[in-house]
């Protein structure tokens, strides 16, 4: 079996071997690296911008709900409580529900006016008040800012003394301190890791906070809840995603083009050296050296490629010289072998019986000729 056939059988046993050029490997490698780096960078930027938007909503929500329930936040002399706890305590005890689900108690309408003023100052806020119910998880709505609208949609707003039972843990925690609703319940403003949850319903997506309403004795008589629309966060998300897609696409195309040209520039000498090596391996030194001479070599700023090209050229020269010496030695050896073969053949002929007999006859013939001549 020939050497080529053995190599072919060996490759067939190992499976199909596919050639992948160095240029392709460089392009794929750099592309993968840039993809991971840029994806990580853009994800961090997206998460950072989203957290910044949420922090702004959190701060605005906190300032709004504290300003509506606490006195003294403006400094010395600020003793006006926007939602009067004493009036709310009286409204809860004495207010009567009329047939349309509202009440004629003026304290109710005064409170609604305050909630509407909060809405005017902060259009993102939807404030309402509530108290504890008799059941463990029950709260009872007292007022909502929607009552001041000319034709309120009561499917969206609540009327006077409407009970509510679903997911009221954050609402109940709001009777004692300012809390934000989260996916696990609630958290306090003082907690640095506190991140309000964005939740949605039929009317939109919201971020909610709850704060106690206290009377002049400091007792909690109810709570204020404010649902802050999270449209701003959603808009920030959408805008960031759009900008990321555009920036990522443009940057990706530019980097891919740069990587392609850089890979082509770096691998061009390697391709030339490969072609030269193939020709030299076949014994075509002139064509191989021609490929080497076509390489772009920088004399002022050489690098590893130029160094390898020089080493390869010197190696080719030495191999060529050695090959010439070997050829000469082989030629001389071949001549010596041919001469030895001829000597051997002559010796075999001379030493044969036929040659000896022939030689003897020739000698006898010469002797006879000598006798006749004499």
C-alpha positions in Angstrom: 0.0 0.0 0.0 1.3 3.4 -1.0 1.9 6.3 1.4 -1.0 8.3 -0.1 -3.4 5.5 0.3 -2.4 4.9 3.9 -3.0 8.6 4.7 -6.3 8.5 2.9 -7.4 5.5 4.9 -6.2 7.1 8.2 -8.3 10.3 7.4 -11.4 8.2 6.6 -11.1 6.4 9.9 -10.8 9.7 11.8 -13.8 11.2 10.0 -14.3 14.2 7.7 -11.7 16.9 8.3 -12.8 20.3 7.2 -10.3 23.0 6.5 -11.1 26.4 8.3 -8.8 29.2 7.3 -7.0 31.4 9.8 -8.9 34.4 8.5 -12.2 32.8 9.2 -11.1 31.8 12.7 -10.0 35.3 13.4 -13.2 36.8 12.2 -15.3 34.4 14.2 -13.2 34.8 17.3 -13.2 38.6 17.3 -16.9 38.7 16.4 -17.7 36.4 19.3 -15.6 38.5 21.7 -17.1 41.8 20.5 -20.6 40.3 20.7 -20.1 39.2 24.4 -18.5 42.6 25.3 -21.1 44.8 23.7 -24.0 42.7 24.8 -22.8 42.9 28.4 -22.2 46.6 28.1 -25.6 47.4 26.6 -27.3 45.1 29.2 -25.6 47.0 32.0 -26.5 50.3 30.4 -30.1 49.2 30.0 -30.3 48.0 33.6 -28.7 51.1 34.9 -31.0 53.5 33.0 -34.0 51.5 34.1 -32.9 51.6 37.7 -32.3 55.3 37.4 -35.8 55.8 36.0 -37.3 53.7 38.8 -35.3 55.6 41.4 -36.8 58.9 40.1 -40.3 57.5 40.3 -39.5 56.2 43.8 -38.3 59.6 45.0 -41.2 61.4 43.4 -43.7 59.0 44.9 -42.1 59.3 48.3 -42.0 63.1 48.3 -45.6 63.2 47.2 -47.0 60.8 49.8 -44.9 62.3 52.6 -45.9 65.8 51.7 -49.6 64.8 51.7 -49.5 63.1 55.1 -46.8 64.7 57.3 -46.3 68.2 58.7 -43.0 70.0 59.2 -41.4 68.8 56.0 -40.9 72.4 54.8 -39.0 73.3 57.9 -39.7 75.3 61.1 -43.3 76.7 61.2 -44.7 74.2 58.7 -47.5 72.8 60.8 -50.2 72.3 58.1 -51.2 68.7 57.5 -52.6 68.4 54.0 -54.9 65.6 54.9 -56.4 66.4 58.3 -56.3 63.3 60.5 -58.8 64.6 63.0 -61.3 65.4 60.2 -60.7 61.9 58.7 -61.3 60.3 62.1 -64.6 62.1 62.4 -65.6 61.3 58.8 -65.0 57.6 59.5 -67.1 57.6 62.6 -69.9 59.9 61.5 -70.1 59.8 57.7 -73.2 58.2 56.1 -73.4 56.6 52.7 -76.1 57.9 50.4 -77.9 56.0 47.7 -75.2 56.7 44.9 -72.4 55.3 47.1 -71.0 58.7 48.1 -71.8 60.9 51.1 -73.0 64.4 51.9 -70.4 64.8 54.6 -68.4 67.9 53.8 -65.3 66.4 55.4 -65.4 63.8 52.6 -65.5 66.5 49.9 -62.8 68.5 51.5 -60.6 65.4 51.5 -61.5 64.7 47.8 -60.4 68.3 47.0 -57.0 67.7 48.7 -56.6 64.5 46.6 -57.4 66.4 43.5 -54.9 69.0 44.3 -52.3 66.3 44.7 -53.3 65.1 41.3 -52.9 68.6 39.8 -49.4 69.0 41.3 -48.3 65.5 40.3 -50.2 64.3 37.2 -48.7 60.8 37.5 -50.3 60.3 41.0 -53.7 58.6 41.6 -54.3 59.2 45.4 -57.0 57.6 47.6 -57.6 57.1 51.3 -58.7 54.0 53.3 -59.0 52.5 56.8 -58.7 49.1 58.4 -61.7 46.8 58.1 -63.0 44.4 60.6 -61.6 41.3 58.9 -57.9 40.5 59.1 -57.0 41.3 55.4 -59.8 43.8 54.8 -59.4 47.5 54.0 -62.2 50.0 53.4 -61.8 52.8 50.9 -62.9 56.2 52.0 -62.1 58.6 49.2 -60.6 58.8 45.7 -59.4 61.7 43.6 -61.7 60.6 40.8 -64.7 61.9 42.8 -63.9 65.5 41.8 -64.2 64.7 38.1 -67.5 65.8 36.3 -68.3 62.3 35.1 -66.0 59.9 36.9 -65.7 56.3 35.7 -66.6 54.4 38.9 -65.2 51.2 37.5 -61.8 52.9 37.8 -62.3 54.9 41.0 -63.8 53.8 44.4 -66.7 55.3 46.3 -67.3 55.9 50.0 -66.8 52.9 52.3 -66.1 50.3 49.7 -64.4 47.1 51.2 -61.4 45.5 49.5 -59.6 42.2 50.3 -57.1 41.3 47.5 -53.3 41.6 48.2 -53.8 44.1 51.1 -50.6 43.4 53.0 -48.8 46.5 51.7 -51.9 48.6 52.4 -52.1 47.4 56.0 -48.4 48.0 56.5 -49.0 51.6 55.4 -50.9 52.3 58.6 -47.6 52.3 60.5 -45.0 53.7 58.1 -44.3 54.7 54.5 -44.0 51.5 52.4 -43.7 50.6 48.8 -45.4 47.7 47.2 -43.0 45.0 45.9 -43.4 41.5 44.3 -42.8 39.9 47.7 -45.0 42.3 49.7 -43.6 45.7 50.7 -40.4 47.5 51.6 -39.5 50.7 53.4 -37.9 53.8 52.0 -35.0 53.6 54.4 -34.0 50.2 52.9 -31.3 50.9 50.3 -32.3 47.7 48.4 -36.0 48.7 48.3 -37.2 48.6 44.7 -41.0 49.1 44.1 -42.7 46.6 41.9 -44.3 47.6 38.6 -47.6 45.9 38.2 -50.4 46.2 35.7 -54.2 46.2 35.5 -56.9 47.1 33.0 -56.1 50.8 33.5 -52.3 50.7 33.1 -49.1 49.9 34.9 -48.4 51.3 38.4 -45.9 51.8 41.2 -47.7 52.2 44.6 -46.8 53.6 48.0 -48.8 53.8 51.3 -48.4 56.1 54.3 -50.3 56.6 57.6 -52.7 59.5 58.2 -52.4 60.5 61.9 -54.6 62.7 64.1 -53.4 65.5 66.4 -52.5 62.9 69.0 -50.2 61.0 66.6 -52.5 58.1 66.3 -53.0 56.4 62.9 -56.6 56.8 61.9 -56.2 55.7 58.2 -53.8 55.7 55.3 -53.1 57.3 52.0 -52.3 55.2 49.0 -50.9 56.7 45.8 -50.6 54.7 42.6 -47.9 56.3 40.4 -48.1 55.5 36.7 -45.0 53.7 35.5 -45.5 54.8 31.9 -42.3 56.8 32.3 -40.3 53.7 33.1 -41.9 51.8 30.2 -41.1 54.7 27.9 -37.5 54.8 29.1 -37.3 51.0 28.5 -38.6 51.3 25.0 -36.4 54.2 24.1 -33.3 52.5 25.5 -34.1 49.4 23.6 -34.5 51.3 20.4 -31.3 53.2 20.9 -29.5 50.0 21.8 -30.7 48.2 18.8 -29.6 51.0 16.5 -26.3 51.6 18.2 -25.6 47.9 18.4 -26.4 47.3 14.7 -24.2 50.2 13.5 -21.3 49.4 15.9 -21.6 45.7 15.0 -21.4 46.3 11.3 -18.5 48.7 11.6 -16.5 46.4 13.9 -17.3 43.4 11.7 -15.9 45.3 8.7 -12.8 46.3 10.7 -12.2 42.8 11.9 -12.6 41.5 8.4 -10.0 43.9 7.0 -7.6 43.4 9.9 -7.9 39.6 9.6 -7.3 39.9 5.9 -4.2 42.1 6.5 -2.8 39.8 9.1 -3.4 36.6 7.3 -2.2 37.7 3.9 1.5 37.0 4.7 0.5 33.6 6.1 -1.3 32.7 2.9 1.8 33.7 0.9 4.1 31.7 3.1 1.7 28.7 2.8 1.8 28.9 -1.0 5.5 29.3 -1.0 5.9 26.3 1.3 3.7 24.2 -0.9 5.7 25.0 -4.0 9.0 24.5 -2.3 7.8 21.2 -0.9 7.1 20.1 -4.5 10.6 21.2 -5.5 9.6 24.4 -7.3 12.0 26.7 -5.6 11.8 29.4 -8.2 8.0 29.7 -7.9 8.2 29.4 -4.1 10.7 32.3 -3.9 8.5 34.3 -6.3 5.6 34.0 -3.7 8.0 35.1 -1.0 9.1 38.1 -3.0 5.4 39.2 -3.4 4.9 39.6 0.3 4.6 43.1 1.7 7.6 43.5 4.0 8.1 46.6 6.1 11.8 47.4 6.5 11.2 50.2 9.1 8.7 48.4 11.3 9.2 44.7 11.1 7.1 42.3 13.1 6.9 38.6 13.8 5.6 37.9 10.3 8.5 39.7 8.7 10.9 37.8 11.0 9.3 34.5 10.1 9.5 35.4 6.4 13.2 36.0 6.7 13.8 32.8 8.7 11.8 30.9 6.1 13.8 32.4 3.2 17.1 31.5 4.9 15.8 28.0 5.6 14.8 27.6 1.9 18.3 28.7 0.8 19.9 26.2 3.1 17.5 23.5 2.1 18.2 24.3 -1.6 22.0 24.2 -1.0 21.7 20.9 0.9 19.6 19.4 -1.8 22.1 20.4 -4.5 24.9 18.8 -2.4 22.8 15.7 -1.9 22.1 15.5 -5.6 25.8 15.7 -6.4 26.6 13.1 -3.8 23.8 10.9 -5.2 25.2 11.3 -8.7 28.7 10.4 -7.6 27.4 7.5 -5.6 25.4 6.3 -8.6 28.5 6.4 -10.8 30.5 4.5 -8.2 27.7 1.9 -8.0 27.6 1.6 -11.8 31.3 1.1 -11.9 31.2 -1.5 -9.2 28.4 -3.3 -11.0 30.4 -3.3 -14.2 33.5 -4.7 -12.4 31.5 -7.3 -10.8 29.9 -8.3 -14.0 33.4 -8.5 -15.7 34.7 -10.5 -12.8 31.8 -12.9 -13.1 32.5 -13.3 -16.8 36.2 -13.8 -16.4 35.8 -16.4 -13.7 33.3 -18.4 -15.6 34.3 -21.9 -17.0 33.2 -20.8 -20.5 35.5 -17.8 -20.3 38.4 -19.9 -19.0 37.9 -22.6 -21.7 37.7 -19.9 -24.3 40.8 -18.3 -22.9 42.6 -21.6 -23.1 41.6 -22.2 -26.7 42.7 -18.7 -27.6 46.1 -19.4 -26.0 46.5 -22.7 -27.9 45.5 -20.9 -31.1 48.2 -18.3 -30.5 50.8 -21.0 -29.8 49.9 -22.8 -33.0 50.2 -19.6 -35.0 53.6 -18.9 -33.5 54.8 -22.4 -34.5 53.7 -22.0 -38.1 55.4 -18.6 -38.3 58.6 -19.9 -37.0 
